[in-house]
Amino acid sequence: MSSVSETIVREYFELHEFLVRQHRKYIAQTKREDDDIDFFVLNPHPQKHEAELPFVLSSPDLKFIGRAVVVVKGWHTETFSMAVLAHAPEIFRFVEPKVFQQAARAFGGDGAPTKILVVPALPQGEDARQQSVELLRSKGIDAVIPFRVMLADLIGHIEVNRNYQKSDLLQMIRILKNYDFFREPQLELFKTKRKRR
């Protein structure tokens, strides 16, 4: 499942014109410190942003990110609640000073890259969500992107009448769209109430 999750993340950043470098394409017998980072992403033309970016990023926010280290946690049945975060310290290994400094050197230049964690979901309740965000921030993570945002964006950008032969993922989404497995978002402006009998 991890390679599918990484493919989704790679395609998402490439869709937004980032240069994407994967540090490793195989799992070595001995785990090294830099194995905790899945992708180095570089935006060749970042835009300036005066205000602070939100912690939970959406697709329009990406244009303001110059470079980032990205860690993918494709646990698609999990919500990143306080309980999950408290019992999974390996999530935060990539923000440890030694690992992150090595990653920052890979980029060269001035300034630290943004630390982005790709998560399946954050809690729905406002209090639980805020607690998770505060814990993630306190551990040194700069931003998160939920998989739902990535998938919705990829699905929205795929054209049925275009061939994506160089990407199995995009081609699969195209085929599913062609056979109406994805519906276009609909506005319900005048939703009628059902009459009670």
C-alpha positions as CSV (number, residue, x, y, z in Angstrom):
1,M,0.0,0.0,0.0
2,S,2.9,2.4,0.7
3,S,3.9,2.5,-3.0
4,V,0.4,3.3,-4.0
5,S,0.2,6.1,-1.4
6,E,3.6,7.4,-2.6
7,T,2.5,7.4,-6.2
8,I,-0.6,9.5,-5.3
9,V,1.6,12.0,-3.5
10,R,4.2,12.1,-6.4
11,E,1.5,12.7,-9.0
12,Y,-0.2,15.3,-6.9
13,F,3.0,17.4,-6.5
14,E,3.9,16.9,-10.1
15,L,0.5,18.1,-11.1
16,H,1.2,21.3,-9.3
17,E,4.5,21.6,-11.2
18,F,6.9,20.6,-8.4
19,L,10.1,18.8,-9.1
20,V,9.9,15.6,-7.1
21,R,12.9,13.6,-5.9
22,Q,12.5,10.3,-4.1
23,H,15.4,9.6,-1.8
24,R,15.2,5.8,-2.2
25,K,13.2,3.5,-4.4
26,Y,13.8,0.4,-2.4
27,I,13.8,-0.8,1.2
28,A,17.3,-1.5,2.4
29,Q,18.1,-4.2,5.0
30,T,19.6,-1.6,7.4
31,K,17.4,1.5,8.1
32,R,19.2,4.8,7.8
33,E,18.2,8.1,9.2
34,D,17.3,9.6,5.9
35,D,15.0,6.7,5.1
36,D,12.2,8.5,7.1
37,I,11.8,11.1,4.3
38,D,9.8,10.0,1.3
39,F,10.2,13.0,-1.1
40,F,12.1,16.2,-1.6
41,V,9.9,18.6,-3.5
42,L,10.9,21.8,-5.2
43,N,8.7,24.5,-6.6
44,P,10.8,26.3,-9.4
45,H,8.5,29.4,-9.2
46,P,7.1,29.8,-5.7
47,Q,5.0,32.9,-5.1
48,K,5.3,35.2,-2.2
49,H,2.8,35.0,0.6
50,E,2.5,37.7,3.2
51,A,0.3,35.8,5.7
52,E,1.2,32.5,7.4
53,L,0.0,29.5,5.5
54,P,-2.6,27.3,7.1
55,F,-1.4,24.2,8.9
56,V,-3.8,22.0,6.9
57,L,-2.8,22.7,3.3
58,S,-5.1,22.7,0.3
59,S,-4.1,22.7,-3.3
60,P,-4.2,26.6,-3.8
61,D,-1.6,26.9,-0.9
62,L,1.0,24.9,-2.7
63,K,2.1,27.8,-5.0
64,F,3.5,29.5,-1.9
65,I,5.8,26.6,-0.9
66,G,9.3,26.8,-2.3
67,R,10.7,23.5,-1.1
68,A,9.7,20.8,1.3
69,V,10.5,17.4,2.7
70,V,7.4,15.2,2.5
71,V,6.6,12.2,4.6
72,V,3.7,9.9,3.6
73,K,1.7,8.0,6.2
74,G,-0.7,6.1,4.1
75,W,-2.6,4.4,6.9
76,H,-5.9,4.8,5.1
77,T,-8.0,3.3,7.9
78,E,-6.6,5.7,10.6
79,T,-7.6,9.2,11.7
80,F,-4.6,11.0,13.1
81,S,-6.1,11.5,16.5
82,M,-4.2,12.2,19.8
83,A,-4.3,8.5,20.6
84,V,-2.8,7.4,17.3
85,L,-0.1,10.2,17.4
86,A,0.8,9.3,21.0
87,H,1.4,5.7,20.2
88,A,3.3,6.2,17.0
89,P,6.5,8.1,17.7
90,E,8.1,7.0,14.4
91,I,5.8,9.6,12.7
92,F,8.0,12.4,14.1
93,R,11.4,10.9,13.3
94,F,11.9,13.0,10.2
95,V,11.8,16.2,12.2
96,E,14.5,15.2,14.6
97,P,17.5,17.6,14.2
98,K,20.0,15.1,12.8
99,V,17.6,13.7,10.2
100,F,16.2,17.1,9.2
101,Q,19.6,18.8,8.9
102,Q,20.7,16.1,6.6
103,A,17.6,16.6,4.5
104,A,18.1,20.4,4.4
105,R,21.7,19.9,3.1
106,A,20.2,17.9,0.2
107,F,18.5,21.1,-1.0
108,G,21.5,23.4,-0.5
109,G,21.0,27.1,-0.3
110,D,19.6,29.2,2.5
111,G,16.5,28.6,4.5
112,A,15.0,25.4,5.9
113,P,12.5,23.4,3.7
114,T,8.9,23.1,4.9
115,K,8.2,19.9,6.8
116,I,5.0,18.3,5.3
117,L,3.2,15.2,6.6
118,V,0.7,13.5,4.3
119,V,-2.1,12.0,6.5
120,P,-5.2,9.9,5.8
121,A,-7.4,12.2,7.9
122,L,-7.5,14.4,11.0
123,P,-10.3,14.1,13.5
124,Q,-13.7,15.6,12.5
125,G,-14.6,17.1,15.9
126,E,-13.2,20.6,16.3
127,D,-11.6,20.0,19.8
128,A,-10.0,16.7,18.8
129,R,-8.8,18.2,15.5
130,Q,-7.2,21.2,17.3
131,Q,-5.5,18.9,19.8
132,S,-4.0,16.8,17.0
133,V,-2.8,20.0,15.1
134,E,-1.2,21.4,18.3
135,L,0.6,18.1,18.9
136,L,1.9,17.9,15.3
137,R,3.0,21.6,15.5
138,S,4.7,21.0,18.8
139,K,6.7,18.1,17.3
140,G,8.1,20.4,14.6
141,I,5.8,19.6,11.6
142,D,5.0,22.7,9.5
143,A,2.0,21.5,7.6
144,V,-0.2,18.5,6.7
145,I,-2.0,17.5,3.6
146,P,-4.9,15.0,3.8
147,F,-5.1,12.3,1.2
148,R,-8.7,13.4,0.5
149,V,-7.4,16.8,-0.8
150,M,-4.9,15.1,-3.0
151,L,-7.3,12.5,-4.5
152,A,-10.0,15.1,-5.1
153,D,-7.6,17.4,-6.8
154,L,-6.2,14.6,-9.1
155,I,-9.7,13.4,-9.9
156,G,-10.8,17.0,-10.7
157,H,-7.9,17.6,-13.1
158,I,-8.1,14.4,-15.1
159,E,-9.7,14.7,-18.5
160,V,-11.6,11.7,-19.9
161,N,-10.6,12.4,-23.5
162,R,-6.9,12.6,-22.7
163,N,-4.5,9.6,-22.6
164,Y,-2.2,9.4,-19.5
165,Q,-0.2,6.4,-20.7
166,K,2.9,7.4,-18.7
167,S,1.0,7.2,-15.4
168,D,-0.9,4.1,-14.3
169,L,-2.6,6.0,-11.5
170,L,-3.8,8.9,-13.8
171,Q,-4.8,6.4,-16.5
172,M,-6.9,4.4,-13.9
173,I,-8.6,7.6,-12.7
174,R,-9.4,8.5,-16.3
175,I,-10.9,5.1,-17.0
176,L,-13.0,5.2,-13.8
177,K,-14.2,8.7,-14.7
178,N,-15.0,7.6,-18.2
179,Y,-17.3,4.9,-16.8
180,D,-19.0,7.3,-14.4
181,F,-17.5,5.9,-11.2
182,F,-16.7,9.5,-10.2
183,R,-19.5,12.0,-10.3
184,E,-19.1,15.7,-10.8
185,P,-19.8,17.8,-7.7
186,Q,-23.4,19.0,-7.8
187,L,-24.8,22.1,-6.2
188,E,-28.1,21.7,-4.3
189,L,-29.3,25.3,-4.2
190,F,-33.0,24.5,-3.8
191,K,-33.1,21.3,-1.8
192,T,-36.7,20.4,-1.2
193,K,-37.8,19.1,2.1
194,R,-39.6,15.8,2.2
195,K,-43.2,16.0,3.4
196,R,-44.1,14.1,6.5
197,R,-47.1,11.8,6.3
